[in-house]
Amino acid sequence: MLAITGVTPFADVELPPVLFVWGPSRVVPVRLTSFSVTRGGLRPNPESIQAKVQLGMRVLSYADLKQDSIGHGVYLASQIQKEVLARLNMVGNVENLLKMLPI
């Protein structure tokens, strides 16, 4: 009946998260904010042989994600990894500092 009036109800569907993978140890959940494709290198027929894709993204945090979602777990794992790497970097810097001291 709603379709006749031009109104269509949508159910709240939880979509899987978009994960941006920078490398094997850098994965973060993101929300796409923009997307564009520019065609280039056209042949005489309308086929493209090159394309440039631009993506705009916003990294999602734990506050943006449900606690039991995959994205939430991925975000927490990336935060833990950043903290571990920062501490390892501090240890390396302290070791180098101690080597420089005249003790």
Buried (B, 14 or more C-beta within 10 A) or exposed (E): EEEEEEEEEEEEEEEEBBEBEEEEEEBBBBEEEEEEEEEEEEEEEEEEEEEEEEEEBEEBBBEBBEEEBEBBBBBBEBEEEEEEEEEEEEEEEEEEEEEEEEE
